[in-house]
Amino acid sequence: VASRMVATSAVLDDLGVAAADHPTGMGSCYPSEAAGGTSVPLLRVAGNVTDLTAQVGASAAAGVMAGAALHGDLIQADLAARLAARTTTPTR
């Protein structure tokens, strides 16, 4: 009898990220895109909450990738805000 792995997170549930069955049937986890992207903007996940088989090394690497991607997301959001302010500010 195989065990069923189930990732749970009250925080992710409260933010509207729903757990889903893993494609292999081994359990359920929170689905993510590359670098941990979720259905919630600027929210990224890493480790075995999204990859049921991830051990320490893989989870740490996924965390680094998610952090780097989030950094890029924040830079893009800041740039968009600055460009929007620039186009709405009257020039002399």
Secondary structure as UniProt FT lines:
FT   STRAND          5..6
FT   HELIX           10..14
FT   TURN            15..16
FT   STRAND          20..21
FT   TURN            23..24
FT   STRAND          27..29
FT   HELIX           34..36
FT   TURN            41..42
FT   HELIX           47..49
FT   TURN            52..53
FT   HELIX           56..88
//
